[in-house]
Amino acid sequence: MPVSHVSLAEPIDLPPPFTLVRLRESGDAFAHACRIAPESGAGTLVYVGRFDLAEFAVVLEPAEPLRSARRALYAGMVALTDALRAYAPPSQPIAIGWPDAVRINGGLVGGGRMGWPSAAIEEEPPPWLVFGAMIRTVAMNDDEPGVHPLASALDQEGFGEAGAAQITESFARHLMLAFDGWQADGFDGVAREYLSRMPRERQTIQRIDDHGDLLTRRIGAGAIERGDLVQALAAPSWLDPVRGGPRL
């Protein structure tokens, strides 16, 4: 039986605010979500039925200006790593590489990305945002172990039967929690959760500003290093555009 038939048959249980849109294995969840976002509305979750990847994208409709609304990326990354933690073996290190990469035990498994209308104005709420994600669930290459030491997959990290559907369901639930916390207590809580998942650098203090930029100050140094979020999101750090999946 073709893999796509198996993936498409698997039920996905999403919380009530979400509306599921399924694509076949050859689909592109992120691109499709960006195309349908103007009509489909907030909570639309596009899912691609694949055996080797958890691939999905969700449409958001923020109420704040684009300049600050892009911080939704951080909520998405917190939800994505929480979704993985729910199925991870005990004490398995799951880390975020700023701003968009997810690594397990140091191996790249995928990440998130953010899209918005090209004509959107920085000082006005955008009509939509899309947070998309890919997580490599199964290592499909035929290379010997150790050939790609910087890459990994869930099946190589002891995640058992956790596949695309389970990760997608878990993400949806944790995204609701992340946005509920943001609404109740402000963005600072989301920022703390996100920063706690980044590898810690000694003698540094980091924070995320109102525009989503990462500010790093080294203790004893006066200068502050700025990571520009918009520039970083222009090309996902984890994505191999030729392979159409996470880098090896």
Long-range contacts (C-beta under 8 A, 24 or more apart in sequence): 3-50, 3-51, 4-49, 4-50, 6-51, 7-49, 7-50, 7-51, 7-164, 7-165, 8-49, 10-49, 10-163, 10-164, 10-165, 11-165, 12-47, 12-165, 12-168, 12-169, 13-169, 14-45, 14-168, 14-169, 14-172, 15-172, 15-173, 15-176, 17-42, 17-43, 17-176, 18-43, 18-44, 18-45, 18-58, 18-172, 19-43, 19-44, 19-45, 20-45, 20-47, 21-45, 21-46, 21-47, 22-46, 22-47, 22-48, 22-49, 23-47, 23-48, 23-49, 24-48, 24-49, 25-49, 25-50, 28-244, 29-55, 29-56, 29-57, 29-132, 30-57, 30-113, 30-115, 30-130, 30-132, 32-57, 33-57, 33-58, 33-59, 33-115, 33-130, 33-132, 34-115, 34-130, 37-127, 37-128, 37-130, 38-117, 38-127, 38-128, 42-128, 45-168, 45-172, 47-164, 47-168, 49-164, 50-164, 51-137, 51-138, 51-163, 51-164, 52-136, 52-137, 52-138, 52-139, 52-140, 52-153, 52-245, 53-110, 53-134, 53-135, 53-136, 53-137, 53-164, 53-245, 53-246, 54-110, 54-133, 54-134, 54-135, 54-137, 54-163, 54-164, 54-167, 54-168, 55-132, 55-133, 55-134, 55-135, 55-164, 56-132, 56-133, 56-168, 56-171, 57-130, 57-131, 57-132, 57-133, 58-130, 58-131, 58-132, 58-172, 58-175, 59-128, 59-129, 59-130, 60-128, 60-129, 60-130, 60-131, 61-127, 61-128, 61-129, 62-125, 62-126, 62-129, 63-125, 64-125, 65-122, 65-123, 65-124, 65-125, 66-116, 66-120, 66-121, 66-122, 66-123, 66-124, 66-125, 66-126, 67-122, 67-123, 67-210, 67-211, 68-210, 68-211, 68-212, 69-116, 69-125, 69-126, 69-129, 70-114, 70-116, 70-129, 70-211, 70-212, 70-229, 70-230, 70-233, 71-187, 71-190, 71-208, 71-212, 72-114, 72-129, 72-131, 73-99, 73-100, 73-112, 73-114, 73-131, 73-212, 73-229, 73-233, 74-99, 74-187, 74-190, 74-191, 74-194, 74-208, 74-212, 75-175, 75-178, 75-179, 75-182, 75-190, 76-112, 76-114, 76-131, 76-133, 76-175, 76-178, 77-102, 77-111, 77-112, 77-194, 77-197, 78-174, 78-178, 78-190, 78-193, 78-194, 78-197, 79-171, 79-174, 79-175, 79-177, 79-178, 80-111, 80-112, 80-133, 80-135, 80-171, 80-174, 81-197, 82-170, 82-174, 82-177, 82-178, 83-167, 83-170, 83-171, 83-173, 83-174, 84-135, 84-154, 84-159, 84-167, 84-170, 86-170, 86-174, 87-154, 87-159, 87-160, 87-162, 87-166, 87-167, 87-170, 88-157, 88-158, 88-159, 89-157, 89-158, 89-159, 92-157, 92-158, 94-197, 95-197, 95-198, 95-199, 96-194, 96-197, 96-198, 97-198, 97-199, 97-237, 97-238, 98-198, 98-214, 98-227, 98-232, 99-214, 99-227, 99-229, 99-232, 99-233, 99-237, 100-232, 100-233, 100-236, 100-237, 100-238, 101-237, 101-238, 102-135, 102-238, 103-152, 104-152, 104-154, 104-157, 105-152, 105-157, 106-150, 106-152, 107-149, 107-150, 107-151, 107-152, 107-156, 107-157, 108-150, 108-151, 108-152, 108-238, 108-246, 108-247, 109-135, 109-136, 109-151, 109-152, 109-153, 109-154, 109-157, 109-246, 110-134, 110-135, 110-136, 110-238, 110-245, 110-246, 111-236, 111-237, 111-238, 111-239, 111-246, 112-236, 113-233, 113-236, 113-239, 114-233, 131-175, 133-171, 134-238, 134-239, 134-245, 134-246, 135-167, 135-246, 136-245, 136-246, 137-162, 137-163, 137-164, 137-167, 141-248, 148-248, 150-247, 150-248, 151-246, 151-247, 151-248
